[in-house]
Amino acid sequence: MIMAPALLILLWAMVIPRADLLPDKKSLLLPPVNFTIKVTGLAQVLLRWEPNPDQEPKDVELGYHVRINAPQEDDYETRNTESKCVTVLHQGFSASVQTIPWNGDSLLASNWVSAELKAPPGSPGTSIVNLTCTTNTTLNNYNPLRPYQVSLYCTWLVGRDAPEDTQYFLYYRYGSSTEECQEYRKDTLKRNIACWFPRTFISGRGSDSLAVHANGSSKHATIKPFDQLFALHATDRVNPPVNVTAEIEGTRLSIQWEKPISAFPNHCFEYEVKIYNTRKNYFQTEKMTTNTFISIIDDISKYSVQVRAAVSSVCRQMGFWSEWSQPVYVGNDDQKPSTEWFLIVLMATICFIVLIFTLICKIGHLWTRLFPPVPAPKNSIKDFFLMVSPERTVSSETEIEVISYVEEPGLETLEDSVF
């Protein structure tokens, strides 16, 4: 009986610590403090906060859940107390953050704290519209340490409600570098509608977003700014392959080329070869990853060969195909038309001369003089009958005359007396 109370006391002592570990209001994590949003560049903000100094217990490993509310919803987790965000800002920006247990502890996440940036001022319908930008890689002859340089070309339209005296100004940011446009193209009202950066800080093999910002000024309205982000694979205008050559050996057409002018190496490109048979009006298109191609062809035709390129997904996200290279012509069909036409003209000339000569001969009876008829060979049977017929005729006439003399005796007596 004495042991029973002792066992109850021990069980109670073991239950009390476990009850302390159950979550209650004190086990809720506390939200961060001093949450701020700061613009650090074109279309770029820095979110910063601090851990709550009253957070208990102190040995808990904390993390943070960040939620972007506007302009486009997004959320992610981090252990840092600051975060960089790249997004358009002309519509304002809003974000929230809360404290979370990082190692999956049973502690509950804290409440949210929020901050926002107001949209910049400006009259509706005055900002630029239809902004498009393209990049292109060229050889850099000024810096041997950087053999390639990237140019940038952007175009846009004037806002539908922008006053006629509106003037726009364009900027770009890539990484930590920002530049303002110096070469504009204008419309009939002298308003900037396009910009050209012959050299930029954009990396030919980069993966960062390209931020473009345009603002404006007018005496009659506040021009609303505009931001837009571009992925480089979507703006890159890949150059066509260079040094395209084609050669025919019998029925084998061999095509070779070199990679486009680009910072990407050879293995980063895909190619398309287009072969056009000019005689049969037939196209053949083939895809490949090497810079050579061999095809079996008709050796009596003329061919046009073109090649284009694109950066493959091996090195970055797939973009657009380049323009086709200049056509290279190969084959023997280019000599056949002239030979055929010569034969046609020659035959037509001969026929014409023969026709004219025939007409002249017919009119002047020259044909019979030049070519008299050839006598037919003798026919013995026919000649015999022709010779017999006259003799029989003469004999009949003689017989008639003799008979006449017999019928007139008086005339015969007279003739005798004369002699």
Disulfide bonds with the S-S distance in Angstrom:
Cys133-Cys154 2.08
Cys181-Cys195 1.90
Cys268-Cys315 1.82
